């Protein structure tokens, strides 16, 4: 489990709490290595953790340089 997913689980109050808030089983979350791309917005809304922290590989922190 990567740091972003661990932070989301902690912020939600535990694995089962996060699963309940997402409407899925906790076993589903146990199969994730990191927050799935299609769950980022939901988890961001539930936990208040920024998407950049949940998936830094997909979202940048700071300004984006022009091409």
N, CA, C and O atoms as a Tinker XYZ file with bonds, in Angstrom:
   268  protein
     1  N      0.855000   -1.171000    0.000000    73     2
     2  CA     0.000000    0.000000    0.000000    64     1     3
     3  C      0.904000    1.237000    0.000000    63     2     4     5
     4  O      1.761000    1.379000    0.872000    81     3
     5  N      0.715000    2.130000   -0.974000    73     3     6
     6  CA     1.571000    3.313000   -1.044000    64     5     7
     7  C      1.136000    4.389000   -0.044000    63     6     8     9
     8  O      0.103000    4.262000    0.614000    81     7
     9  N      1.930000    5.431000    0.054000    73     7    10
    10  CA     1.695000    6.472000    1.067000    64     9    11
    11  C      0.364000    7.204000    0.869000    63    10    12    13
    12  O     -0.307000    7.524000    1.850000    81    11
    13  N     -0.026000    7.472000   -0.368000    73    11    14
    14  CA    -1.290000    8.157000   -0.628000    64    13    15
    15  C     -2.485000    7.345000   -0.159000    63    14    16    17
    16  O     -3.413000    7.885000    0.443000    81    15
    17  N     -2.460000    6.071000   -0.429000    73    15    18
    18  CA    -3.551000    5.194000   -0.003000    64    17    19
    19  C     -3.563000    5.047000    1.514000    63    18    20    21
    20  O     -4.631000    5.045000    2.125000    81    19
    21  N     -2.397000    4.925000    2.123000    73    19    22
    22  CA    -2.328000    4.859000    3.585000    64    21    23
    23  C     -2.911000    6.120000    4.211000    63    22    24    25
    24  O     -3.649000    6.049000    5.193000    81    23
    25  N     -2.575000    7.273000    3.638000    73    23    26
    26  CA    -3.090000    8.536000    4.160000    64    25    27
    27  C     -4.611000    8.597000    4.043000    63    26    28    29
    28  O     -5.282000    9.089000    4.949000    81    27
    29  N     -5.154000    8.103000    2.939000    73    27    30
    30  CA    -6.605000    8.100000    2.738000    64    29    31
    31  C     -7.296000    7.188000    3.745000    63    30    32    33
    32  O     -8.334000    7.545000    4.302000    81    31
    33  N     -6.725000    6.025000    3.974000    73    31    34
    34  CA    -7.288000    5.081000    4.939000    64    33    35
    35  C     -7.286000    5.711000    6.334000    63    34    36    37
    36  O     -8.287000    5.649000    7.049000    81    35
    37  N     -6.168000    6.311000    6.715000    73    35    38
    38  CA    -6.075000    6.955000    8.030000    64    37    39
    39  C     -7.079000    8.097000    8.162000    63    38    40    41
    40  O     -7.753000    8.218000    9.185000    81    39
    41  N     -7.180000    8.932000    7.132000    73    39    42
    42  CA    -8.079000   10.086000    7.176000    64    41    43
    43  C     -9.546000    9.670000    7.266000    63    42    44    45
    44  O    -10.358000   10.367000    7.874000    81    43
    45  N     -9.876000    8.549000    6.666000    73    43    46
    46  CA   -11.266000    8.071000    6.677000    64    45    47
    47  C    -11.623000    7.382000    7.990000    63    46    48    49
    48  O    -12.799000    7.153000    8.274000    81    47
    49  N    -10.610000    7.051000    8.791000    73    47    50
    50  CA   -10.872000    6.373000   10.051000    64    49    51
    51  C    -10.655000    4.880000    9.993000    63    50    52    53
    52  O    -11.122000    4.144000   10.862000    81    51
    53  N     -9.956000    4.433000    8.980000    73    51    54
    54  CA    -9.637000    3.016000    8.852000    64    53    55
    55  C    -10.089000    2.446000    7.519000    63    54    56    57
    56  O    -10.842000    3.067000    6.769000    81    55
    57  N     -9.612000    1.261000    7.256000    73    55    58
    58  CA    -9.894000    0.584000    5.992000    64    57    59
    59  C    -11.387000    0.340000    5.794000    63    58    60    61
    60  O    -11.931000    0.632000    4.729000    81    59
    61  N    -12.039000   -0.186000    6.802000    73    59    62
    62  CA   -13.471000   -0.482000    6.684000    64    61    63
    63  C    -14.294000    0.802000    6.539000    63    62    64    65
    64  O    -15.292000    0.829000    5.819000    81    63
    65  N    -13.871000    1.856000    7.222000    73    63    66
    66  CA   -14.591000    3.133000    7.119000    64    65    67
    67  C    -14.474000    3.692000    5.707000    63    66    68    69
    68  O    -15.462000    4.162000    5.144000    81    67
    69  N    -13.288000    3.645000    5.135000    73    67    70
    70  CA   -13.109000    4.139000    3.766000    64    69    71
    71  C    -13.943000    3.309000    2.798000    63    70    72    73
    72  O    -14.604000    3.857000    1.916000    81    71
    73  N    -13.915000    2.013000    2.960000    73    71    74
    74  CA   -14.704000    1.144000    2.088000    64    73    75
    75  C    -16.196000    1.472000    2.185000    63    74    76    77
    76  O    -16.889000    1.560000    1.171000    81    75
    77  N    -16.675000    1.650000    3.405000    73    75    78
    78  CA   -18.086000    1.976000    3.607000    64    77    79
    79  C    -18.436000    3.302000    2.927000    63    78    80    81
    80  O    -19.485000    3.412000    2.292000    81    79
    81  N    -17.574000    4.298000    3.055000    73    79    82
    82  CA   -17.822000    5.602000    2.446000    64    81    83
    83  C    -17.804000    5.537000    0.919000    63    82    84    85
    84  O    -18.489000    6.309000    0.246000    81    83
    85  N    -17.019000    4.614000    0.386000    73    83    86
    86  CA   -16.959000    4.440000   -1.067000    64    85    87
    87  C    -18.035000    3.495000   -1.588000    63    86    88    89
    88  O    -18.270000    3.422000   -2.794000    81    87
    89  N    -18.687000    2.773000   -0.684000    73    87    90
    90  CA   -19.714000    1.820000   -1.094000    64    89    91
    91  C    -19.147000    0.542000   -1.684000    63    90    92    93
    92  O    -19.760000   -0.083000   -2.550000    81    91
    93  N    -17.960000    0.156000   -1.202000    73    91    94
    94  CA   -17.322000   -1.075000   -1.672000    64    93    95
    95  C    -16.897000   -1.890000   -0.451000    63    94    96    97
    96  O    -17.041000   -1.439000    0.685000    81    95
    97  N    -16.377000   -3.081000   -0.690000    73    95    98
    98  CA   -15.896000   -3.906000    0.416000    64    97    99
    99  C    -14.454000   -3.533000    0.762000    63    98   100   101
   100  O    -13.706000   -3.027000   -0.074000    81    99
   101  N    -14.093000   -3.797000    2.005000    73    99   102
   102  CA   -12.711000   -3.515000    2.391000    64   101   103
   103  C    -11.744000   -4.458000    1.674000    63   102   104   105
   104  O    -10.573000   -4.123000    1.490000    81   103
   105  N    -12.224000   -5.624000    1.274000    73   103   106
   106  CA   -11.392000   -6.549000    0.521000    64   105   107
   107  C    -10.974000   -5.947000   -0.823000    63   106   108   109
   108  O     -9.881000   -6.212000   -1.324000    81   107
   109  N    -11.867000   -5.131000   -1.399000    73   107   110
   110  CA   -11.521000   -4.470000   -2.657000    64   109   111
   111  C    -10.330000   -3.539000   -2.465000    63   110   112   113
   112  O     -9.406000   -3.515000   -3.278000    81   111
   113  N    -10.368000   -2.777000   -1.383000    73   111   114
   114  CA    -9.272000   -1.839000   -1.117000    64   113   115
   115  C     -7.977000   -2.595000   -0.842000    63   114   116   117
   116  O     -6.902000   -2.135000   -1.226000    81   115
   117  N     -8.066000   -3.743000   -0.184000    73   115   118
   118  CA    -6.864000   -4.528000    0.087000    64   117   119
   119  C     -6.171000   -4.992000   -1.191000    63   118   120   121
   120  O     -4.983000   -5.314000   -1.166000    81   119
   121  N     -6.888000   -5.030000   -2.291000    73   119   122
   122  CA    -6.300000   -5.439000   -3.565000    64   121   123
   123  C     -5.567000   -4.297000   -4.270000    63   122   124   125
   124  O     -4.845000   -4.536000   -5.237000    81   123
   125  N     -5.742000   -3.066000   -3.800000    73   123   126
   126  CA    -5.106000   -1.908000   -4.426000    64   125   127
   127  C     -3.674000   -1.748000   -3.917000    63   126   128   129
   128  O     -3.415000   -1.910000   -2.724000    81   127
   129  N     -2.751000   -1.430000   -4.816000    73   127   130
   130  CA    -1.408000   -1.019000   -4.413000    64   129   131
   131  C     -1.396000    0.479000   -4.155000    63   130   132   133
   132  O     -0.675000    0.972000   -3.287000    81   131
   133  N     -2.218000    1.199000   -4.936000    73   131   134
   134  CA    -2.363000    2.647000   -4.808000    64   133   135
   135  C     -3.791000    3.002000   -5.191000    63   134   136   137
   136  O     -4.536000    2.160000   -5.692000    81   135
   137  N     -4.168000    4.249000   -4.955000    73   135   138
   138  CA    -5.531000    4.672000   -5.263000    64   137   139
   139  C     -5.754000    4.553000   -6.773000    63   138   140   141
   140  O     -5.000000    5.138000   -7.550000    81   139
   141  N     -6.768000    3.812000   -7.199000    73   139   142
   142  CA    -7.062000    3.698000   -8.628000    64   141   143
   143  C     -7.458000    5.062000   -9.201000    63   142   144   145
   144  O     -8.111000    5.861000   -8.530000    81   143
   145  N     -7.063000    5.312000  -10.425000    73   143   146
   146  CA    -7.325000    6.599000  -11.066000    64   145   147
   147  C     -8.810000    6.958000  -11.048000    63   146   148   149
   148  O     -9.158000    8.129000  -10.893000    81   147
   149  N     -9.679000    5.977000  -11.202000    73   147   150
   150  CA   -11.113000    6.260000  -11.235000    64   149   151
   151  C    -11.716000    6.499000   -9.851000    63   150   152   153
   152  O    -12.905000    6.798000   -9.741000    81   151
   153  N    -10.921000    6.372000   -8.808000    73   151   154
   154  CA   -11.401000    6.617000   -7.436000    64   153   155
   155  C    -10.792000    7.868000   -6.806000    63   154   156   157
   156  O    -11.160000    8.234000   -5.690000    81   155
   157  N     -9.876000    8.522000   -7.499000    73   155   158
   158  CA    -9.151000    9.658000   -6.924000    64   157   159
   159  C    -10.087000   10.770000   -6.478000    63   158   160   161
   160  O     -9.987000   11.235000   -5.343000    81   159
   161  N    -10.981000   11.199000   -7.332000    73   159   162
   162  CA   -11.870000   12.319000   -6.997000    64   161   163
   163  C    -12.776000   11.961000   -5.821000    63   162   164   165
   164  O    -12.968000   12.776000   -4.919000    81   163
   165  N    -13.328000   10.762000   -5.823000    73   163   166
   166  CA   -14.180000   10.335000   -4.710000    64   165   167
   167  C    -13.412000   10.338000   -3.393000    63   166   168   169
   168  O    -13.905000   10.833000   -2.379000    81   167
   169  N    -12.211000    9.788000   -3.412000    73   167   170
   170  CA   -11.421000    9.715000   -2.183000    64   169   171
   171  C    -10.966000   11.101000   -1.752000    63   170   172   173
   172  O    -10.917000   11.392000   -0.557000    81   171
   173  N    -10.639000   11.945000   -2.696000    73   171   174
   174  CA   -10.282000   13.332000   -2.370000    64   173   175
   175  C    -11.464000   14.023000   -1.685000    63   174   176   177
   176  O    -11.275000   14.717000   -0.686000    81   175
   177  N    -12.659000   13.847000   -2.200000    73   175   178
   178  CA   -13.848000   14.466000   -1.615000    64   177   179
   179  C    -14.173000   13.904000   -0.235000    63   178   180   181
   180  O    -14.583000   14.649000    0.655000    81   179
   181  N    -13.997000   12.618000   -0.053000    73   179   182
   182  CA   -14.309000   11.966000    1.220000    64   181   183
   183  C    -13.307000   12.339000    2.304000    63   182   184   185
   184  O    -13.687000   12.628000    3.439000    81   183
   185  N    -12.019000   12.332000    1.946000    73   183   186
   186  CA   -10.972000   12.486000    2.958000    64   185   187
   187  C    -10.411000   13.894000    3.070000    63   186   188   189
   188  O     -9.853000   14.261000    4.104000    81   187
   189  N    -10.555000   14.683000    2.013000    73   187   190
   190  CA    -9.941000   16.010000    2.002000    64   189   191
   191  C     -8.470000   15.987000    1.630000    63   190   192   193
   192  O     -7.807000   17.024000    1.645000    81   191
   193  N     -7.960000   14.819000    1.298000    73   191   194
   194  CA    -6.561000   14.709000    0.885000    64   193   195
   195  C     -6.464000   15.037000   -0.601000    63   194   196   197
   196  O     -7.185000   14.472000   -1.423000    81   195
   197  N     -5.571000   15.950000   -0.926000    73   195   198
   198  CA    -5.418000   16.413000   -2.311000    64   197   199
   199  C     -5.003000   15.281000   -3.240000    63   198   200   201
   200  O     -4.246000   14.386000   -2.866000    81   199
   201  N     -5.517000   15.350000   -4.451000    73   199   202
   202  CA    -5.199000   14.330000   -5.459000    64   201   203
   203  C     -3.702000   14.248000   -5.735000    63   202   204   205
   204  O     -3.195000   13.184000   -6.093000    81   203
   205  N     -2.988000   15.365000   -5.570000    73   203   206
   206  CA    -1.539000   15.360000   -5.770000    64   205   207
   207  C     -0.844000   14.468000   -4.743000    63   206   208   209
   208  O      0.200000   13.882000   -5.029000    81   207
   209  N     -1.416000   14.368000   -3.570000    73   207   210
   210  CA    -0.852000   13.490000   -2.534000    64   209   211
   211  C     -1.307000   12.045000   -2.731000    63   210   212   213
   212  O     -0.549000   11.109000   -2.478000    81   211
   213  N     -2.550000   11.871000   -3.183000    73   211   214
   214  CA    -3.065000   10.524000   -3.408000    64   213   215
   215  C     -2.326000    9.820000   -4.541000    63   214   216   217
   216  O     -1.995000    8.639000   -4.437000    81   215
   217  N     -2.072000   10.550000   -5.620000    73   215   218
   218  CA    -1.408000    9.972000   -6.793000    64   217   219
   219  C     -0.433000   10.976000   -7.395000    63   218   220   221
   220  O     -0.718000   11.555000   -8.443000    81   219
   221  N      0.705000   11.191000   -6.757000    73   219   222
   222  CA     1.681000   12.143000   -7.286000    64   221   223
   223  C      2.224000   11.751000   -8.662000    63   222   224   225
   224  O      2.775000   12.594000   -9.370000    81   223
   225  N      2.074000   10.495000   -9.041000    73   223   226
   226  CA     2.500000   10.065000  -10.368000    64   225   227
   227  C      1.561000   10.577000  -11.464000    63   226   228   229
   228  O      1.949000   10.629000  -12.631000    81   227
   229  N      0.340000   10.953000  -11.103000    73   227   230
   230  CA    -0.627000   11.448000  -12.080000    64   229   231
   231  C     -0.858000   12.952000  -11.992000    63   230   232   233
   232  O     -1.246000   13.575000  -12.980000    81   231
   233  N     -0.625000   13.541000  -10.823000    73   231   234
   234  CA    -0.890000   14.963000  -10.602000    64   233   235
   235  C      0.353000   15.637000  -10.063000    63   234   236   237
   236  O      1.039000   15.112000   -9.185000    81   235
   237  N      0.630000   16.814000  -10.609000    73   235   238
   238  CA     1.799000   17.566000  -10.182000    64   237   239
   239  C      1.456000   18.526000   -9.073000    63   238   240   241
   240  O      0.319000   18.981000   -8.950000    81   239
   241  N      2.455000   18.828000   -8.266000    73   239   242
   242  CA     2.338000   19.861000   -7.267000    64   241   243
   243  C      3.102000   21.064000   -7.796000    63   242   244   245
   244  O      4.245000   20.931000   -8.231000    81   243
   245  N      2.479000   22.236000   -7.763000    73   243   246
   246  CA     3.149000   23.443000   -8.225000    64   245   247
   247  C      2.801000   23.772000   -9.667000    63   246   248   249
   248  O      2.021000   23.070000  -10.312000    81   247
   249  N      3.398000   24.859000  -10.163000    73   247   250
   250  CA     3.066000   25.314000  -11.521000    64   249   251
   251  C      3.600000   24.368000  -12.592000    63   250   252   253
   252  O      4.615000   23.694000  -12.411000    81   251
   253  N      2.893000   24.342000  -13.695000    73   251   254
   254  CA     3.304000   23.521000  -14.834000    64   253   255
   255  C      4.049000   24.420000  -15.802000    63   254   256   257
   256  O      3.581000   25.513000  -16.121000    81   255
   257  N      5.198000   23.972000  -16.269000    73   255   258
   258  CA     5.996000   24.758000  -17.219000    64   257   259
   259  C      5.358000   24.694000  -18.601000    63   258   260   261
   260  O      4.850000   23.650000  -19.010000    81   259
   261  N      5.386000   25.833000  -19.328000    73   259   262
   262  CA     4.844000   25.800000  -20.686000    64   261   263
   263  C      5.733000   24.944000  -21.589000    63   262   264   265
   264  O      6.932000   24.810000  -21.347000    81   263
   265  N      5.134000   24.369000  -22.625000    73   263   266
   266  CA     5.923000   23.488000  -23.534000    64   265   267
   267  C      6.995000   24.209000  -24.289000    63   266   268
   268  O      7.718000   23.594000  -25.073000    81   267
